[in-house]
Amino acid sequence: MVNVTCCGEQDRNTKASETHPKRPPNDTRNCYTRDSFSWNSCGTQNEKACLGKGGCDACVADSTGGYCDNNGLIFVAEGNQFVELKGSQIIDRFRSANNRGRRNDIRLRRESEDLERKMENRIREMQIMGQDPLPQRYITQNVEVPSTQSFVGSYIGYIGFSLGVLILFISFYLEYSTKNKLLA
């Protein structure tokens, strides 16, 4: 399977939507004018990012929707045209990027779901190839567990327990007799 990348190094399968083929990836949506993105044209010569403003190589992805960097000039798409951003506009754009927690949550959720899907596919692939990475536990019936203690060991254990109880009773008796002065 080949990973196709759209402009701005965006993986077509995880960042763009096949069910919405005209919607560009969130991190590069400002590199495309209205209706210029096509899911099928990703990774081809027909991709229309930053048209007239440096082309696909000028598209830079970021959390605010990306931009076109044409020899140091910053452009973003607004409708059907590109608008150059000046100093204060660039500062305002990145200042508002700090208030976009919801978008980061969505991105993290998508990335974790993508990683989970890849790991599950890899496990299934290994299972099909006969190299199951998950240990299988087989339950056997009527298996008698051999005793780890011998006949002599059991008696030594009983004698030790009995001596312990005897010493405990003797200590109680001695304590009782010293309090009541029975041994005087």
C-alpha positions in Angstrom: 0.0 0.0 0.0 1.4 3.4 -1.0 0.9 6.4 1.2 -0.1 9.3 -1.1 0.7 12.8 0.3 -1.1 16.0 -0.6 0.7 19.4 -0.6 2.2 20.4 2.7 3.2 16.7 3.4 -0.4 15.8 4.4 -1.2 12.1 4.2 -4.2 11.7 2.0 -5.6 8.7 3.9 -5.5 10.2 7.3 -5.6 14.0 6.9 -8.1 14.3 4.0 -11.5 12.8 3.6 -12.4 10.4 0.8 -16.1 10.8 1.6 -15.7 14.6 1.2 -13.3 14.8 -1.7 -13.5 18.6 -2.1 -12.5 19.3 1.5 -8.8 20.0 1.9 -6.9 18.8 5.0 -7.3 21.1 8.0 -3.6 21.9 8.3 -3.4 23.1 4.7 -6.9 24.4 3.9 -5.5 28.0 3.4 -3.3 26.7 0.5 -6.3 26.1 -1.7 -8.8 28.5 -3.1 -12.5 27.6 -3.1 -13.2 24.2 -4.8 -9.6 23.8 -6.0 -8.8 20.8 -3.8 -9.5 17.3 -5.1 -8.8 14.2 -3.1 -8.0 12.3 -6.3 -5.4 14.8 -7.4 -3.2 14.5 -4.3 0.3 13.6 -5.1 -0.1 14.3 -8.8 0.9 17.2 -11.1 -2.7 18.3 -11.1 -2.8 19.4 -7.5 -3.8 23.1 -7.2 -2.3 24.3 -4.0 -0.8 27.8 -3.8 -1.6 28.3 -7.5 0.3 31.3 -8.8 1.9 31.7 -5.3 4.7 29.1 -5.5 2.7 25.9 -6.2 2.6 22.8 -4.1 6.2 23.2 -2.8 5.2 26.6 -1.3 2.4 25.1 0.8 3.3 24.9 4.5 1.1 23.1 7.0 0.4 24.5 10.4 -2.3 24.4 13.1 -4.0 27.5 11.8 -4.8 26.1 8.4 -1.5 26.5 6.6 -0.2 29.2 4.2 1.7 29.7 1.0 5.3 30.8 1.4 6.4 32.4 -1.9 10.0 33.6 -1.4 9.3 35.0 2.0 5.8 36.5 1.2 3.0 34.8 3.1 -0.3 34.2 1.3 -3.6 32.6 2.4 -6.6 31.7 0.4 -9.8 33.7 0.9 -12.5 32.5 -1.4 -11.2 32.4 -5.0 -8.1 34.5 -4.4 -4.9 34.6 -2.4 -4.3 37.5 0.1 -0.9 38.5 1.3 -0.5 38.7 5.0 1.5 41.6 6.5 3.4 41.6 9.9 0.5 42.4 12.3 -1.9 40.0 10.5 0.7 37.2 10.8 1.1 37.9 14.5 -2.7 38.0 15.1 -3.0 34.7 13.1 -0.6 32.9 15.4 -1.9 34.5 18.5 -5.4 33.1 17.8 -3.7 29.7 17.1 -3.2 29.4 20.9 -6.9 29.5 21.5 -7.7 26.5 19.2 -7.7 23.7 21.8 -10.7 21.9 20.2 -9.0 21.5 16.9 -5.9 20.0 18.7 -8.2 17.6 20.5 -9.7 16.5 17.2 -6.2 16.1 15.7 -5.0 14.0 18.7 -8.1 11.8 18.5 -7.7 11.2 14.8 -4.0 10.4 15.2 -4.6 8.0 18.0 -7.4 6.3 16.1 -5.1 6.0 13.1 -2.3 4.5 15.2 -4.8 2.1 16.7 -6.1 1.0 13.3 -2.5 0.5 12.0 -1.6 -1.6 15.0 -4.7 -3.7 14.7 -4.1 -4.3 11.0 -0.5 -5.3 11.8 -1.6 -7.8 14.4 -4.2 -9.3 12.0 -1.6 -9.5 9.3 0.8 -11.4 11.6 -2.0 -13.7 12.7 -2.8 -14.5 9.1 0.9 -15.2 8.4 1.0 -17.6 11.4 3.1 -15.4 13.7 0.5 -14.4 16.3 2.0 -11.8 18.6 -0.7 -12.3 21.2 -0.2 -15.3 23.4 -2.9 -17.8 23.4 -4.0 -19.5 26.6 -5.3 -23.0 26.2 -7.5 -24.5 28.9 -7.0 -28.2 29.6 -9.4 -30.2 31.6 -8.8 -32.8 34.3 -5.2 -31.9 34.9 -4.0 -32.8 38.4 -1.5 -30.3 39.8 1.3 -32.3 41.5 2.0 -31.4 45.2 5.2 -29.5 45.7 5.5 -30.6 49.3 6.6 -34.0 50.3 5.2 -36.3 53.0 8.1 -35.3 55.4 7.7 -31.6 54.6 4.1 -31.8 55.6 4.9 -33.3 59.0 7.6 -30.8 59.6 5.1 -28.0 58.8 2.6 -29.4 61.2 5.2 -29.8 64.0 6.4 -26.2 63.5 2.8 -24.9 63.7 2.1 -26.9 66.8 5.2 -25.6 68.5 4.3 -22.1 67.7 0.8 -22.5 69.2 2.4 -24.2 72.3 4.8 -21.3 72.8 2.0 -18.9 72.5 -0.1 -20.7 75.2 3.0 -20.9 77.5 3.6 -17.1 77.1 0.0 -16.4 77.9 0.2 -18.6 81.0 3.4 -17.0 82.2 1.9 -13.5 81.8 -1.2 -14.5 83.6 0.7 -16.2 86.4 3.0 -13.2 87.0 0.1 -10.8 87.2 -1.8 -13.0 89.7 1.4 -14.0 91.5 0.8 -17.7 91.1 4.5 -18.7 90.7 5.8 -17.1 93.9 
